[in-house]
Amino acid sequence: MDEEKFEDDEKHALEGLSVEPAPHKKAHSYSHQLCTNTETHHKRYHQFRHHSFDIPTNLINNNNHGLIYDEDDSDEEFYPYISTSGQVFDAGIGLTMANVLPSSDHQQPLLEFVGGGGGAEIFKVPTRASVHPSRPSCYELRPHPLRETQVGNFLRTIACTETQLWAGLECGIRVWNFSDQYKPGMGIGERARRGDEDAAPFHESTNTTPTLCLMVDSGSRLIWSGHKDGKIRSWKMDQSNADESPFKEGLSWQAHRGSVLSMVMSSYGDIWSGSEGGNIRVWPWESVEKSLSLSPEEKHMAALLVERSFIDLRSQVTVNGVCNISSSDVKCLLSDHIRAKVWAAGSASFSLWDAHTRELLKVYNAEGQIENRVDMSSVQDQATEDEMNAKFVPKSKKEKSQGSSFLQRSRNAIMGAAEAVRRVATKGAGAFAEDSKKTEALVIAADGMIWSGCSNGLLVQWDGNGNRLQDFHHHPCPILCLCIHGSRIWVGYVSGMVQMLDLEGNLLAGWVAHNGPVVKMVVGDNYLFSLATHGGIRGWSLASPGPIDNIIRPELAEKEHLYTRKENFRILVGTWNVGQGRVSQEALAAWLGSAVSDVEIVVVGLQEVEMGAGFLAMSAAKETVGLEGSAMGQWWQDAIGKALDEGSTFERVGSRQLAALLIAIWVRKSLRKHVGDLDVGAVACGLGRAIGNKGGVGLRLRVFDRIMCFVNCHLAAHLEAVNRRNADFDHIYRTMSFTRSSNLLNNAAVGVSSAAQMLRGTNAAAINSAEGKLDLAEADMVIFFGDFNYRLFGISYDEARDFVSQRSFDWLRERDQLRAEMKSGKVFQGMREAIIKFPPTYKFERGKPGLGGYDSGEKKRIPAWCDRVLYRDNRSSTTVECSLGCPVVASIIQYEGCMEVTESDHKPVRCKFDVELAHIDRSVRRQEFGNIFQNNDRIKSILEELHYIPETDVSTTQIVIQNQDTFSLKISNRSREDKVLFQLTCCGQSTAKEDGQA
């Protein structure tokens, strides 16, 4: 039987393949042929034509090799197997047919070869489910938005009142009413901007500069916000927005020249604000209260009144330019109402102040040691102070200040150098580790203890006088935020982990709350709300983890069909070793342009874009400082974009270049709104694992909320270097870490917190190592492609040419190094490849068309399938049914080399995937969660227990303090079993007018 006749028969067999098995292990009629070889190159065919057969009962699935075989059959007889979902396995060589269900245009999936070793360790398919099986139940007030939709609108911080959750944005203020928290989103095309379609209904303010901090003033029923432009603004709680128009600010004033980084209200009602350069200012409550009482027409006068009332604490403790407190940014302010003190935290030191007299009590470092040294105020700090006080300082004082500026700068420089020498001399190498000990968060517990969180993951307990008591280290990643409510402490980490502790620092529970850094947590309406750096907000019951989760999980899982949505689309992947050349548009059209009519995503990987020792060395040097790309790489992207009709049909989303390797991605405009969060990665495998002539470049992005990774590789060359190629793949798979690129088109979307992004980028590899997770292993779909350089073994040049001319690819496949290594589980473990039915794509003489163009020079390199495309989706077994438990199911419908293209010594290869994807309708699931949470009787009982108050005595319910009179308040807990936590709210007088203006 000739080879072409065999392939035609096989094609017809697949067209007649049935997808449902007959009862009693009977498979429906179909036709299938298999061609193998023996040591004497004899071809053996197993033919099954239009008949039914019994599947042996001892047929088992061997997950280590990804194929089904008969344990008792020593002769390796072939047993085709069809699963209930239509997947075919070939026991002899590990074949599988994925997604046999025909597509709308009747393109049938191709037979696939499955590599061994896919079910173990890092090559195990990630677990997916409609409801997370191991973490506490939660709902998404604001689902994770695509990063590209948040440019200029990132959420930076959140705060809670009794009835609302407030959020600070880069462009203003947003507020959610708890009465609306379970309601469906406004959908695409409605009032919500892109990225907020599935968020619960909210209201927004008029535009402002970026909001950096929020403070709740329950007494005055106000929210105070600190902004990047140095202003402090007030917003009225619970204001009506019936007309859906943006709400406006109340009292506002210019508080600092630099950004307002932190705010707190002292026990005396004063507002303390921290800014850059160690600047701390106090705004007396008397001035604020008087300004709030003025009418809207007197708004300018009100602002001026507050502005002139400030007390500059840094100036108070600065004598002759020498300041007793640190000049680092004041990231955290904390009011200790019990002791009437205020804590201010810089990156590596604390200052403790008397809230009444505003006197400096103590300065100490993160180790608890009292700081005897002094820091010099910087020139910028002095300039800031001069400018802010210019209108209040007499002319003679300004002239004196200007006249001493040269001496001031000189002294600053000398003292700064001396301080650097002192740090190195006293701490040695440890001085360079100070950045890892920065204080990121500061809170006070109900028992009066102070807790600080550091960027090295350390949690420190302090007493009210600034004495360090003890520290805890429960997680290796940096701490970004802390939250305390009652007898519980929650810790948010850069890894996305949230831990719950008791007031003694004992770890009670921990779970991964987000797939990004947790930058802020607050408590409100029986929930702990967590904000991730990507802008997603989740609500966790205060009763979690506990019995309440065992109620919500199964009930929410039962409603899976209500919030499951399915999508179908196609991906075209192209790979080409271009051999340092440029090509014509005709060649690109033949390779890519002719295959994209039914494709939504196009990913292209190129190798040897540019070579040469000088270029490679320069590229390696640029990588060390975060620079990437080249003029040649840009030319290729533009040329491919032209072939894809970029701008009209497709949009370029991003790229990554590592020396000679380039990967780029285009998305059809109709799908673009569902694709984003593009991150990039690169791993060098060249000389010393540092040079990018060999290695891998990758892209990671979200498609309908599922993670897909694409990796373009160029592995070690030469016939005998099989082990090196295997090692290159293993190195790439284990070490590739995805981060944002400085070259991304949407680079403006930098993120919420610069500190969080710096920590995330710096510690990405450490985080992955500590948690035992790899970026590629956690993806729903991974596609590897490129010049893998695996050759044909056990065959001569002439023999290979003969078999190619006869199209005897079945025999050549048995001599394929990659197939042999995959079958033994040594490389690309568990990955799939369509059965190759095109000629080897290497090595050709440039410009020679047809199969006669194979290398005929002195070396006569044996033809080989160097250029390949492999993938792994969510399937961990024979099932191919797409669901929330197996959300991405793919099949290959086209896999071919473009033999007519002659511009390189490699032929370009293209592979088309048909992808079925299941995802969650976040808006619907939030509704269902709310129905369960509000209507389940057992949940109601659990929540009532949280609000149980033991028998108590309060001597009075109202205290009116006038003229500094003293009143005694006695609160007694008469229960001998339960602890009682009381919150006292001091209400201001005349803080709001009758017309509602603050």
N, C-alpha and C positions, 0 to 999 in steps of 0.2 A: 504494500500500500504506500503510495507516495505521500510526502509530508503535507502538501497542500490539501490533498483529499482528506487526510486525517483531521486537519484543522477545521475544514468545512463541516465534516461530520460532527466534530465536537461543538461547533457553534450551533448547529441544528439541535443537538442534544440539549444544550442549555436552554434554548428557546422553548423546548417542550417540558422543562423541569417543573414538577409540581411542588408546591410549597407546604402542603399539609400532609402529614403521615396518615396512612391507613390504620384502622384499628388493629389491635393485637400485634403491634410492632411491624406492621406491613407498610412499606413505603409505596407511594403511588408510582405508576409507570413513568419512566423517563429513559433517556438515552445518554450514556456517558462513556467516554473512552479515556484510557490512561496509557501513556507510552513511557516505558522505562528501558533500562539497558542492563546487560550483564557484563562481566569482565571481558568477554570476547566481542563486545560492541554489538551483540545481538539484540534486536528490538523485540520486545514482548508487549502484546496488546491485550488488555482485559476489556472486553466489550460487553456492554449491557444494552440490549435493544428492546424497548417497549415491552417490559415484563415487570411483574412484581416479584419481590423476594423477601425472605425473612431475615431480620437483623438478629444475629446471635445474642442470646441473653447474657453472655459473658463479655460483651463489648463494653469497654470502660473508657473513661476519659482521662488521659494522662496530662495533667496540667503543666507538668514540667517541660513537656515537649510540644504542647499545643496540638496534639493530634490524637485520634482514636484508634485503638488497635486491639487485637485479640491476643490475650495473654497466652493461650494454648496453641497458637498457630505459629510454629517455628518456620514455616515456609513463607511467612509474610504475605499471605493471601490478602488481596485487596477487598475491604468491605466498605463500600460507600455508605455514608450515614447522613440522614436528613433529620435535623432537629425539628421540633414543633413550629419553629419560626422560619424554617426553610434554609438552614445552613448546612452545607455539605462538607464533610471531612474525608480526606483521603488518608487512610491509615499508613500507607507505605511511605509517603514522602511529606506528610504534613500539609496537605492542601485544604483550603476552606473556601467555600463560596459564601460571601457575606451579602446580606440584603438581597435575596433572590427575588423579592417582590419587584415587578417591573415598574419602571418609572413612566412618567406620562408620555415621554417620547420613545418609549420602548427600548432604551439603551440598557442592555443587561449587564449586571455586575460581572467582573472578571474573576476567574479562579485565582485564589491567593495562596501563597506559601506563608506559614506561620512559624516564627522562630521559637526555639525552646527557651525555658528558664523564665517565662514571663509572669509566673505567679508568685514569685518569691521576693522578699526584701524590697529594695528600692524599685524593682521592676513590677511590683504589684500594682494593679489598677486601683486608683483612689476610690474610697468608699463614698457613695452618694445616696441621698435619701430625701424624701419629701419633707421630713422633719428630722433634725439632727438627733441622733440616738443618744448622745452622751453629754450634751451641754444643756443648761437650763433653757426652758422655753422662753421665747421672746417674740416681740412684734416689731415691725419696722415702721417707725413714725415717718422716717424718710429713707427709702431704699437707697443703696449705694448708687449714686449717679455716675455716668461716664465723665471722666476727667475733662474731656474736651468741651462738655456742656457747661462747665463751671468756671470758665475763664472770666475773672473779674467778679465772681459770685461765690467763691469758696466760703464755707462756714468755718469760723475760727474758734468760736467759744459758745457755750450755752449756760443758761441759768434758769432756775425754777422758782415759781411762786406757788401758791396753793392751787391756783386754777389754770396756770399757763406755763408753757415752756418758751423761753426767749432764746434767740440765737443771734450771734453777731456775725455779719457777713463782710465780705470785702467791699460791698456797696451799700451797706445799711444795716437794718435790724429786721428780724423776722419773728413772728410770734404764732404759736399754736395754742388753741384753746383745748383743754383736756376734754371738753364736751364733744369735740370733733375728732378726737385722736384715732378712732376706728373707722371713720368715714372713708369712702373710696376717693382715690385721687381724681384730679380734674381732667386727666387724659391729654393725649396729643392734640394740639390745635385749640385747646381751651385757654383759660386765663394763665395757667401755669407755664412758665418758660420751660424749654427743653431741659431734661434732666430731673424735673420735678413732677412729671406726669403721674407718677404713682405715689407721691407723697400725700400725707393727710392734708386736708385744707388748712391754709395758713393765711396770714396777713403780713404785709411788708410796709416798711417805712418809706419815706422819700429817700432819695439817694444821699449817701454820706461817704466820707472817706472810710477806708477799712476799719472795722471794729475789732479791737484787740482784747478787750476785757469788759465784763459786765458785773454789776453789783446790784443786789436786790435790797431795796429800802422798804421793808414792810410797813414801818411806821408812817411814812409819807405816801405809801402806795405808789412808789416810783421805781423805775429801773434806771440806773445810771450806767452810761457806757463811755469807755475810754477809746480814743481813736488815734489813728496813725498821724493825723495832722496836728496832734497835741491838744485837741479839744475834748472836753467832757460834756456830755449831753444827757438830758433827762427825758424819760418817756413815761407816760401815765399808764398804770396797769388797768386791765379790764375795760379799755375804752371801746366804744362801739364802732364797728366798721361796716355798717349796713350797706353803704354805697360802694364798697370794695375799693375805695380810693386809698392811696397810700397815706398812712398816718404820719403826723408831723411831730417834731421834737418840741420839748418845752424849753426850760431854761438850759442855756449852753454858754460856755465861755472858753477862752484860750487858756488852758492850764499849763502847758509846757510848749517849748519850741519843738522838742523831739516827741516821739510817740509816747502815748500814755499806755504803759505796759501792765500796770496793776492798780487796783483800787480797793479800799476797805473803809468801813465806817467804824470809828472808835466807839468805846462805851460812852463817850460824851457827845456823840452825834456828829463829830467832825469827820470830814471826808479827807482821807489820806490818799495821795496818788504818787506812784513811782514811775520814773521815766528812764531814759538812757543816761549813761554816764554817772549813775549813782544819785541822780537828783530825786529828792523826796520833798513833796510840798503838802502842807496842811491847809484845808479850806474850812475855817471855823463855821460851826453850824449856825451861829447867830447871823452871819452874813448870808449863808445859803438860804436860811429860813426867810429872812427879810426879802431876798430876791424872789423867792417863790411866791411871796404874797403880793408882789406887784402885778399890775394889770398887763395884758398882752401889749398894749400900746407903749408900755415902759420896758419892753424887752431889752432894748439896748442898754438902758440904765441898770437893769438887773444884772446883766452880764458884766458890766463895768464894775459894779459894786462887789461882785464876787472876785473878779480878777485882781482887784486892788487889796483884797483882804488876805492874800495867801501868806503863809509863813514858810520860808525856805530853810529847811532843816540842814541842808548841806552847807549853806552859808553860815549857819549858826555854829557849826563845829569846824569851820575852816579859819585858821589863823595864819596870816601872812602867806596865803596860798597853800598851806599845809592842812590837809583834811584828815580827820580821824576815821572816816568811813571809806569803804571801797568805792572806786570809780566805775565798777562794773554795773551793767544794767540792773535795775530793780525789778526782777521777774515776779516776785511774790511779796504780797503784804498780808499780814494776818493780825486780827484784833483779838486779844485775850481779854474778854469782858470780865472774867473772874478777877483778874489782877490789875485791870486797867492799864494794860501794856500793849504796845504794837511791835510786831516783828517785821523786819525788812530783810529779804534774802536776795543777795547777789548770786553770782555763779559759784563762788567758793567761800563766802563769808556771810555772817549775819550781823545785824545791828538791832539792839533792843532799846525801845523808847518808852518813856512815861507818857501815857495817853493824855494826861491832864496838863502837865507842865511842858510836855514836848521836849523834855531833856533826854540826851543820850545816856543810857544806863550802862551799856556794855557792847563791845565789839568782839566777836569771836569767829573762828574759822569752822569749817565743816567737821573738824575733828573735836570741836568743843574747846579748843585752846584759845585763851584770851589773846587778842591781837594787840601787841605793844607797838608794832610798826605803824607807819602812816602811809597813805597813798596820796599821790599828787593829783590834784584836779587837772584834767587835760586842758589843752588850749581850746579845744572845741567846747568843753564844759564852761570855761570862762567866757568864751564868746557868746554862748547861749544865755548865760546869766546876764551879761552886759546888755544884750539885745532885749531880753524880757523886762529888765528893770530900767531901760533907758529913759522912759518917760517919768519915772519916779525918782531918779537920781540927779542931784544937783550937778550943774556943769563942772564945777571944780572937782567933784569926785570922779566924773568920767575922764577928765583930763589926766587926773592922777593915775587912774587905772590904765589909760593908754600909755602913759609915760613909763610905767613899770612893766609893760608887756614883754619887753626884751629880756629883762632879768627873770621874769616869771617863766618864760619859755626855756631859758638856759638852766634854771634851777630844776625845772621839770625834766629836762633831758638828763641831767646829771643824776637826779634822784631815781629816775626810771631805770637808767643803766645800773646803778648801784643795787636797786631792788632785784633786777634780773640776775646779777651776780650772786646776791644773797640766796635767791631761790635755788640756783644751781649748786652753790656751795653747801647749803643745808640739806637739800633733798636729793641732789645728784640726779640720777636718771628718773627718779620719781617725780621730779618737777614737770617732766613732759607728760606725765599721766594725769595731771590735774584736770584736764578737760573731761576725763572720764568720771570725775567726782562732782560735777556741777549739780547744784540743787535745782530741781525742776518743779517741785510741788511742795506745798506747805499747808497743813490743816491742824485744827485743834479738836481734840476728842471731848466727849461728854464728861470725862473724869478730869479734865484740865490738862492732860498731857498733850504735848506738841509732837507732830510727826512730820518728817521731811523725807522726800523721795529724791534719789540721786540718779545721775545718768549712768552709773555703773551698776544699777539694780539694787543698791543698798537702801533699806528703809531704816530710818534713825528715829528713836524716841528721845524727847527732851522733856525736862521739867519746865515749869513756868519761869524759871530764872535763867534759862539758857544753858543748863548743865546737861551734857550728853549722858543719857542713862544706859541705853543698849541699842544694838542694831540687829537687823535681820536681813537675810539674803535668801529669798524664796525662789527667785527666777534670775537667769543670767543676763536678761536684756534690760536696757535702760527704762527707768520709770519716767512717765510723762505726766501723770496726774494722780491725785488722791481724792477720795470722797469719804466722808464720815456721816453716819446716821445712826443714832442710838448707840448700841454696843457693837457696831460693825464698822470695819474699815475696808474699803475697796481700793485696789491698786491697779492702775492701768499702765500697760507696758507698750513699748514701741513694736513689739512682736504681734500686737493685737490681743494679747492675753489679759484677762481680768482675774484677779485673785481676791478672795474675801477672807479677812482676818478678824480675830476678836481684839479687844482692847489690850490684851497682853502680848499681841503680836503673833499668836499662833495661827497657822494656816488652816482654814476651815474648808475652803473649796477653791477651785480654779478652772477656768475654761477659756477657749479661744472665742472672744466676743466679736472680732472683726478680722478681715483679711488685710488690715492695715493698722498703723499705730493708733492707739486710743489716746486722744489728746485732751479729753475733758469728760468728767462724770458729775452728774447732779442727781438729787432725789426729789421726786414730786409725784403726787397722786398714786401712791403705793408702788412706784416704779423707780428703779435705778436707770437713768438714761445715760447712754454712752455715745460719745461723738468720736467717729474715726477721722483720720486725716483726709480721707476721700470725701467726707461730707455726709456719710450715712449716719443715721441716728437710730439706735435700737433701745427698746424699753424692756427691762428685766424685772420681773416681780420681786418685791422685797422679801417674799417668802421663798424665793429660789436660792440655791437648789434645795428641793424638798418634795414632800408629797404632792404639792401643787403641780409639779412638772409631770408626775406620773398620771395626772388627770388630763392635762392639756395635750401631751404628746399623742396618745392614741386617738383622742377625739379629733385632733387636727389632721392626723394622718388619714383617718377615715374619710375626710372631705377632700382628699387629694384631687379627685376628678373635677372638683369645682374650680380649682386654681391652676390646673395643669394646662399649658399651652404648647403646641408643637409647631415647628418650623422646618422647612426643607429648602436647601440651597446647595449650590455647587462651588467647589474650589478648584482652581487650576494652579498647579505647582510646576514651575519650569526650572531646570538646572542646566548650566552650560559652563564648561571650562573654555573660556574665550581666548586663551593663549596670548594675552597682552595685546590683542588687536581690537579694531573697531569693525563694525559690520554695517551692511546696508539695511535700509528700511524694509526691503523685500525679504531679507532673511528673517528679520524680526516678525514680519507679518506671517511668514510661513510657519514660524515656530509658535508664536503666541496669538497674533491677531486673528488667525483663522479658527481659533478654538475657543473664543471668549463670548460667543453670542449667547450662550445659555449659562454663563458663569457669573457669580456675584463677587467672588474674592479671587484675586490673582496674586500669587507670591512667586517671586523670581529670585533665584540664587545664582551668583556668578563666581567663578574661581579664576585666578590668575588675571584679574582685571589689570593689574600693574605689578611688575616684578623688578628685579634688580636689587643688588645689595644696598645701594644708597637709599633707595625708596623704602625698603623694608626696615632699615635701621632708623630712618627718619620717622616712619610710622610708629615704630615701637617707642620712640622718644615722645612723640605726640600723645600716645595713649597714656603715658604716665602722668600727663597734666590734663587729661580729660578731653583732648582734641581728637577728632576722627574725620575721615573722609578725604577725598582728593578730587581734583578737577576731572580725572578720567572716570571716577565713580559717578560724579554728577552728570557727565556726558551720557553714560549708560542709562541712568535713571531717566533723563530727559528723552533719550531715544526710545526707550521702552514705553514711556508714557505716551509718546506720539503714536506708537503702534497700537496702543490701547484706547486711543481717543480720549486721553486724559483731559479733564476739564468739562467735557460734555457728557461722557458716559461714566467714566471712572474718576475717582479721586485718590491721589496719592496720600497715604496715611502716615508713612514713616519708613525709615531705613536704618541700616547699621553697616558700617564698613570697618573691617579690620585688615589693614594692609591690602593684600591681594583678594580678600574675600568680601563680597557684597551681597546683602539681602535687602529686598524692598517689597512693599506690599501696596496694592491698589484695591479699592473697594467700590463696587457699583454704587452710584449715588442713591439709588432707591433703598439700599440696605445700610447706608452710612450712618443713619441715626441710631442704629442698633449695634454699632461696632465702635469700640474705643478702648481707652486705658492702655494704649500701646506702650510697652516697655521693651528695652533692648538688652542684649547680652553678648559677650564675646569671650572666647577662650582661645588663647594661642597655644599651638602644639608644635611650633617650629623649634629652632635651636634653643635649648634651655627652657622650653615652655614659655618663651618670651617673644618669639618672632612669628608674625602672622602670615607667613607663606603657607603654613598648614595650621589647621584649627577649625573653629566653628563660630559662626555669628548667628544670633537668634532674635526672633521677635515673639513677644507674648501680647495677646490682646483678648478682650472680652467680646464675645459675639452672643447676643441675646443672653447675657449674664453667665455664659460658660467660657472657661478659659481654654484658649488654643495657643499652642506653641509651634513655631516653625524654625527649624535649625538647618542652616546651610553649612556643609562640612567639606573640607579638603583634607583627606587623611594621608598618612605616609605612603610614599611611592615604592615601586619595585616589587617584582614578583615574590621575592622571598620574605618581604616585610609584613607577613600576616599578623604576627603577634604585636608589632608596633601599631598596625592599624586598629587592632582590637583595643590596645591600650589607649590610643588616641580617642576612640569613641567613649571608653569608660571615663577618661579624664574630662571630656566635654560634658557628658551626662551628669557626672557628679559635681562639677564645679561651676557650671553655667548658672549665673545669678542675674536676674533681670532687674534693671533700674531704668530710670528715665534718661533720655539722651539729650545732650545740649543741642543736637541737630534736628530734633523733632520739629515738624512744621508748626505744631501748636505749643510752642515752648512757653507761651505766656501762662499756660496752666501749670504753674510751678507747684502749687499745693497750699495746704492750709497753714501749716506751721513750718517755718524754715528750720527750727530746731529739730522738729520731728523728721524732716526730710534729711537733714544732715546725719542724724543718728541712724536713720533707716539705711541711707546709702553706705555709711561707714561700717555698719555692723551687719549688713545683709548676710555675708557669708558666715559670720559667727552665729547669727540667729538661726540660720538653716542648720548649721552643724549642731548647735545646742539642742534644737528641737527634733533632730533626726529627719528633717524633711528636705527634699530637694525640689527646686522650682519645677523642673521638668516632670518629676514623679507626681506632682500634685495637679497637673493639668488634665483637663477632660479629653483633650486630643493633642497628640504630638506627631509632627511630621518631620522626619529627617530626610534630607536630600542633598545631593552634591556629587562631587568626584570622590567616591570612597576608595578608589584605586585598587579594589580587589580584582584579581586577575583569574585567568583560566590555568589550571594546573594539570600535569600529566598529559600534555598534548603539545605537539610541535606547531610551528608557524604554518607549515603547509597543510597539516591535518585540519587546523582550525579554519584556514581559508576554504578548504574543500567542504567542510560541514556548513560553513556560512553560505557558500554558493548553492548548496543543496537545501538550504533552510532547515537543516537538521538541528534545530535549537534545543530539542529535547535532550539530545546527547550532550550538547555543550553545557546545558544547565547543570548536568551532573558533575561537570568539571569546574564549576564556578566556586571560587574560594569563599565568597560571602555566603552562599547558600549552605556550604558545608559547615562554616563556622556558626551560622545561625541555628542550624539543625542541632548542633551539639551544645547550644546555649552559651556560647562564648562571647557573642556580640549581638547588639540590637535585640536583646532578650524580649521575647513576647511580641515583637513587632511583625507586621504583615507587609507583604509585597505581592503585587499581581504577578502571575506567571509571565515571564518575559517571552514575547513572540516577535521581537524585532532584532535585527542584527547587532552585534557588539558595536559600541559607539566609540571605540578607541582601538588603534591609533590610525589616523588618516593623514594623507598628504594634502596640504591646503590646496584648494582649487580643483581637486580631482573629484568629479561626480561619480556616483554609483559605488558598488561594492569593490570595484577595481581600485579604489583610492586608498585601500589599506597600506600601511607603511611597507614599502618595498626597498628601503634603504639598507645600509650596512647592518643596522641593529635588528631589522625585521622583528619589531615587537609583536608579540602574539596578540591578535585581536582579543578584546575583553570588554565586559559590561562594567566599566568603571563608574558610569554615571547612573545613579539609582534614586528611587523614591520609596521610602518605607514609612509606615505609620502605626500608631496605636490609638484606639479610641477607648470608650468606657466599658467595653465588653470584657468580662472576666470568665465567661463560660460560653457555651454554644448558643445561648439565646441572643437574638438580635433585636428583640422588641425594645423600642425606644420608650423610656419612661423617666420619671424623676429619679428612680434608682439606677438607671443606665441612660443618662441624658444625651449622650452623643454616640450615634451609631453611623458608621461610614462604610462606604464601599467604593471600589475603584471601577469606573466605567470606561476609562481610556488610559492606556499606558503605552507610549510609543516613542521611538527615536525619529527625529526629523532628518532622514538620510539625505535629503536634497540640499541641505545647507552645507556649504563647503568652506566657510571662512575660518575654520579652526581645525586643529588636529583631533578635536572631540566633536561629536555630533550633539546638538542640544536634545534634551529629553523633556517630555511633558507628561503630566499625569493629572487626570481629572477625577475628582472625588464627588460622590453624591452623599450629602450629609443630612441626616435627620436629627433634629435637636429638640429636646423637651426642656422647658423652663417654667418658672413660677410667675403667675400673675400676682405681683406683690400687693397690689391694691385689694384684690379679692381675698387673698389670704389674711390680710390685716382685718378685714371685715369678719371673717370666720373666727379669727382669734378673739376679737372683741365679743362676738356672740357667746363663745365658750366662757370667756373670762367673766362676763357680766351675768350670765344666766345659770351657770352651774352651781347647784346648792352646796356641794362640797367645797368649791373654791370660795364661795361666800363665807362659809364657816371658818376656813383657814384665815381669810383676810380680817374677819372680825376679831380673831384671837390677837392679831397684830395691834389692834386698837384698844385692847383691853387695858383699863386703867384701874389699878388697885385703889382701895379706899384711902383717900387723902384729905387733909385739912388745909385750906388756904385762908389766911386771916382776912383778906380783903380781895375784892375783884377789881378795884380801881384805885389808883394812886395818882393824886394831882400834886405836882411839885411846883411851887411858886416861891420866888424869892429865896431859893436855895434852902427851903425848909427840909427837915429830915423826917422821913417816914420809915417805919419798920414793917417789913413784910415777912411773915412766917409761913413756911410751907413744910408740912409734915407728912411723911409716908407712914401710914399706920399698918402697912402690910409687912409681915416678917419674912415673906418668901420672895416677893417680886421687887425688882428695881424700878424706879420711876424717873423718867427724864422729862424735865420741864423746859419750855422755851418761853422766855419773856420778851415781849415786843414793846418797845417804847414808841408811842405814837407822837409825832410832831404836832404842833399847834398851828392852824391856819396855813397849811401847806398846799391847799387846793382851793381855788375859787369856785363859786357856785356854777359858773359857766363851763366848768370842767377843765379850764386851762391850768396847767401845772405852774 
